[in-house]
């Protein structure tokens, strides 16, 4: 959005050196991996583009847009570090590369006592508010923070990959939009880290 903020252009995609042009695949020799960036925003290319454009629209309304460097939130704020000692990146995932990975089955066995909902209910057809919340918490934690693959999680739960991908997207959206959900996710992650350290 820098060219727009500087009033050089109205649409960042029209700026010759814009990263947005690359994300929209409007350059012959890109410098970035647009597929990798898409993977952060959604399952399909269309979903990723929609999420990316929504993010830009929200960002344009932020008070700090167009401000001085020292007004940027990531310039002034301390990096988020959980009490367990694991750093967290902008997507809420562990930023510590050395976090050990576990099988989907072991992850589910460890998280179940902390959820307040049984894993068989998470995997079942029930649609109560508690079960829907548990699905999104489990999926977001497993995939984003514990490195469990969507396919492995789906197989362990007896669910489709598309269904589990949907839970991951919903969890990521709620983490970004709902502070109470983000706090619950962080709390569950800290407790889960404790069970794996024992």
C-alpha positions in Angstrom: 0.0 0.0 0.0 3.0 2.3 0.1 2.5 3.7 -3.4 -1.1 4.5 -2.6 -0.2 6.1 0.7 2.4 8.2 -1.1 -0.4 9.2 -3.6 1.6 7.9 -6.5 -1.2 5.6 -7.7 -4.8 4.8 -6.7 -4.4 1.0 -7.1 -1.2 -0.7 -5.9 -1.4 -3.1 -8.8 -0.8 -0.3 -11.2 2.5 0.6 -9.6 5.4 -1.0 -11.6 7.4 -2.2 -8.6 4.5 -3.3 -6.4 4.5 -6.7 -4.7 0.8 -6.7 -5.4 1.4 -7.1 -9.1 3.4 -10.2 -8.4 0.7 -11.6 -6.1 -1.8 -11.0 -8.9 0.7 -12.7 -11.3 1.0 -9.6 -13.5 4.8 -9.8 -13.9 6.9 -12.0 -16.2 9.8 -12.4 -13.8 8.5 -12.4 -10.2 10.8 -12.0 -7.2 8.3 -13.6 -4.7 6.7 -17.1 -4.6 3.0 -16.1 -5.0 1.9 -19.7 -4.4 3.6 -19.7 -1.0 2.0 -16.4 -0.1 -1.4 -17.8 -1.3 -1.0 -20.7 1.1 -1.0 -18.2 4.1 -4.4 -16.8 3.0 -6.6 -19.7 2.0 -7.0 -23.2 0.5 -7.6 -22.3 -3.1 -6.1 -19.4 -5.2 -9.5 -17.7 -5.3 -10.0 -18.0 -1.5 -6.5 -16.7 -0.9 -7.0 -13.7 -3.2 -10.2 -12.8 -1.5 -8.6 -13.0 1.9 -5.6 -11.0 0.8 -7.8 -8.2 -0.7 -10.0 -8.2 2.5 -6.8 -7.8 4.6 -5.7 -4.8 2.4 -9.1 -3.2 2.8 -8.9 -3.5 6.6 -5.3 -2.3 6.7 -6.2 0.9 4.7 -8.5 2.0 7.5 -5.8 1.7 10.2 -4.8 4.9 11.9 -1.1 4.3 11.3 -1.4 4.1 7.5 0.6 7.0 6.1 2.1 7.9 9.5 5.8 8.1 10.5 7.9 5.0 11.0 7.8 5.3 14.8 4.0 5.1 14.6 3.9 1.7 13.0 2.5 -0.9 15.5 5.3 -3.5 14.7 7.9 -0.8 15.3 6.8 0.2 18.7 5.4 -3.0 20.1 7.5 -5.7 21.8 7.3 -9.1 19.9 4.7 -11.4 21.3 6.3 -14.1 23.5 4.2 -16.7 25.3 4.9 -17.6 28.9 6.0 -21.0 27.7 8.9 -19.3 25.9 7.7 -19.9 22.4 7.7 -16.8 20.1 4.6 -16.3 18.0 4.6 -14.9 14.5 2.1 -12.6 12.9 -0.2 -15.6 12.1 -0.2 -16.8 15.7 2.0 -19.7 14.9 5.1 -20.7 16.9 8.1 -18.8 15.5 10.4 -21.3 17.1 11.7 -23.6 14.4 12.7 -26.3 16.9 9.2 -27.0 18.3 9.0 -30.8 18.1 6.4 -32.3 15.9 4.0 -35.0 16.9 1.7 -37.4 15.1 -2.0 -36.3 14.7 -3.0 -39.2 17.0 -0.6 -38.1 19.8 -1.6 -34.5 19.4 -5.3 -35.4 19.7 -4.7 -37.6 22.7 -2.8 -34.7 24.5 -5.3 -32.0 23.6 -8.5 -33.9 24.5 -8.3 -33.5 28.3 -7.7 -29.7 27.9 -10.6 -29.1 25.5 -13.7 -29.8 27.7 -15.1 -31.8 24.7 -14.2 -35.4 23.7 -12.4 -36.0 20.4 -15.2 -38.3 19.3 -17.6 -35.3 19.5 -15.1 -33.2 17.5 -15.1 -35.9 14.9 -18.8 -36.5 15.1 -21.8 -34.8 13.4 -22.8 -32.7 16.4 -23.0 -29.0 15.8 -23.3 -27.5 19.2 -21.5 -24.2 19.9 -19.0 -26.0 22.2 -18.2 -28.6 19.6 -17.8 -26.1 16.7 -15.5 -24.0 18.9 -13.4 -27.2 19.8 -13.1 -28.1 16.1 -11.7 -24.7 15.2 -9.4 -24.6 18.3 -8.0 -28.1 17.6 -7.6 -27.5 13.8 -5.9 -24.1 14.3 -3.6 -25.4 17.0 -2.7 -28.6 15.2 -1.9 -27.1 11.8 -0.7 -23.6 12.6 1.3 -24.2 15.8 2.1 -27.9 16.1 2.9 -28.7 12.4 0.3 -31.5 12.1 -0.7 -31.8 8.4 -4.3 -31.3 7.4 -4.5 -34.7 5.8 -3.0 -36.4 8.9 -5.5 -34.6 11.1 -8.4 -35.4 8.8 -7.4 -39.1 8.7 -7.0 -39.3 12.5 -10.5 -37.8 13.0 -12.1 -39.7 10.1 -13.0 -36.5 8.4 -12.5 -35.1 4.9 -9.4 -32.9 4.2 -11.8 -30.1 2.9 -13.7 -30.2 6.2 -10.6 -29.9 8.3 -9.2 -27.2 6.0 -12.4 -25.3 6.6 -12.0 -25.6 10.4 -8.4 -24.3 10.1 -9.5 -21.3 8.1 -12.4 -20.6 10.5 -10.0 -20.9 13.4 -7.4 -18.6 11.8 -10.1 -16.0 11.0 -11.5 -16.1 14.6 -8.0 -15.8 16.0 -7.5 -12.6 14.0 -10.9 -11.1 14.6 -12.0 -12.3 18.1 -9.7 -11.5 21.1 -11.5 -14.0 23.3 -10.9 -16.8 20.8 -7.2 -15.8 20.4 -6.8 -15.9 24.2 -8.4 -19.3 24.5 -6.1 -20.6 21.7 -3.0 -19.2 23.4 -4.0 -20.7 26.8 -4.7 -24.1 25.2 -1.3 -23.9 23.4 0.5 -23.1 26.6 -1.2 -26.0 28.4 -0.5 -28.3 25.6 3.2 -27.3 25.4 3.3 -28.3 29.1 1.9 -31.8 28.5 4.5 -32.5 25.8 7.3 -31.3 27.9 6.6 -33.8 30.7 
